[in-house]
């Protein structure tokens, strides 16, 4: 009798600790070791593969470009009602001017125009045309201000008005360091301190301060200039005019003395200024600025996230009045999805028809023969996809081998050669050939497990060959058909290369459209949305496959 | 007696059906193999045609030539593409095999938390359609500056090859006798020695065939490299793709023939390895 058995209380291990805890610790160590072995690969896949997929999902809804490029406009447009059928007020046009002139300086207005053009045709050219002229808007006021006081044209006057004294000191220190470094021949890569506004000026002259600060920072970031040497652009004077006309005489008094001295004469004079209608300046550039639809589009796409790309992928569009159908002539995506599904089903069906007899033959022949014949299935499986596609391109051409044989046999006249490529037929034939091994291999592995005695028993009980096959053999092979079908369908639905090369215009899939949007039309958001939908379909099918077959049973030849 | 043999008492109708079935199967095998085989003689065409010339059909030596092969080996575009393929595929294979084998060993332990979820993530590059992987990688790699670089293409191809390594190596490890590693530990070997001296030699066939799958995935891959790569990473399949899309030149047939020969060599290797590993595990080859 050992001690442990006679003792009451917890069972102890050799080192005197409770056995339960020792076992738990050992189990934990084992789990950690397994995870440590898996971790490098898991991290690798997460970074190189899962992160890109997540990025794509993000891009399918992301829409920050509008609110990033036109922050003031989107804010000003919040209260505007597009249903009134009127273009927005002059305040919105002013906000838009400050945004657009900055965007044009950053060369971002064309990108934004392209983005909004996906939603409303014509906006792209509108932005491009106006972007060239917008830095003159406000020139009338600039001329009149300089007539009142020529000093207003000089950069240092604006420094006095706007710049924070501590920023000026920081900048001077930075500049001295840069000059010293250059003299010593050292590299100097410290960034210049970014322009800061003087305290209090933004309360009295909100638009001017905002417009000037944007101008000063752009001068620094885009051209590496010192704002103290730069004469502000005309929209700043537009802002000054709009501010001075609104503020009462007392407001100026809240500024410091130097600023008061500069602005007082201008403030007295603005009442008598010759005015220009800002809206007219825009209409001069392009009549379309009058169209409330343009503004409604900007307003509708102001949020940072949009369902717009997904709506486009199903031939709908987001309009200011809600979701609406695309015009008849622009509806292609539903048709493309339908075609992709339909052709994948046809390809899957032809794979079953062609694969079933082969799998049956292979699983019922003696091992030696079937192994040799299996090579004939595996060779195409291992041959490069492009080799097989080029083979079909060569075979199916009008001057190709199949047409030559048909003409030689007299079935087809020489001047009436069949068109078998660059259409749906070409895609279906080539893809059936390419995907057939993926049908045969799972079918074969299922059929190999069907015991031949069942069919023999059926026959000995009086079943005909057909009944024995249909009632006894076939039901047992259905799991193989299911596995093969889902596998072929998953592969077919996302195919790109073969439809691109032999599909022409009528035999292309949704994936070809995705590629087109990535590399030609550069509408990445739409490409991402189309890809997300396709991915969802594939994942659902894959989940089914896992339920029916089990992922662990995936075998490779 | 095999299932396919006709019994002596078969009726005429059964005999007819029996032979018709063989003919149908023969035709399907023809459909599978003929397109691949037909390009081999066509690649020796002396003319720039994609069909058999009368000289070729008459087996006139004049009708045959090696000019398309000469073009492949002298044209700088094709040579550049070939070298790019040779540089990218082995690097991607090395990454997938080393990381994949390690993870497969981890996954085959008894207690792995979240095993199904981890497996799903590791297999996902095989499930997601290539065009979606390509799109995602294009967006993400351009963000982090890997788009259009050799390194980016290698990483992308390694990710695509990993599921194949995982599947083949875990399949080999299913039949692995765990008492062997315990015996090695008992005799004083540390885990690293045990892995390289005991486990690795036994699972090597699985590792090699996984590596071959990963290699062929990278070597044949065109969609992802088309987006993630730039002109400097133009691989052989990429060159074939542009060749087929734009100016179809018979040199493609010579390249295709070379690739078919490579696939036959790889297929043979994988078959030999599979039979060897099954023999080691005491199963009948087949």
Interface residues (C-beta under 8 A of the other chain):
Chain A: X27 X30 X31 X33 X34 X35 X36 X37 X38 X40 X41 X42 X44 X45 X46 X48 X49 X50 X51 X52 X53 X54 X55 X56 X59 X354 X357 X358 X361 X364 X365 X366 X367 X371 X373 X375 X376 X377 X378 X379 X380 X382 X383 X384 X385 X386 X387 X388 X389 X390 X391 X392 X393 X394 X395 X397 X399 X400 X401 X404 X433 X436 X437 X452 X455 X465 X490 X493 X494 X495 X496 X497 X500 X501 X511 X514 X515 X518 X519 X524 X527 X528 X531 X534 X535 X538 X539 X542 X551 X552 X554 X555 X556 X557
Chain B: X2 X3 X4 X14 X17 X21 X24 X25 X28 X29 X31 X32 X33 X35 X36 X38 X39 X42 X49 X50 X51 X52 X95 X99 X100 X102 X103 X105 X106 X107 X109 X110 X111 X112 X113 X118 X119 X120 X121 X122 X123 X124 X125 X127 X128 X129 X130 X131 X132 X133 X134 X135 X136 X137 X138 X139 X140 X141 X143 X155 X156 X158 X159 X162 X164 X167 X168 X171 X213 X216 X219 X220 X222 X223 X227 X237 X240 X241 X244 X245 X248 X252 X253 X256 X259 X260 X263 X264 X266 X267 X270 X271 X286
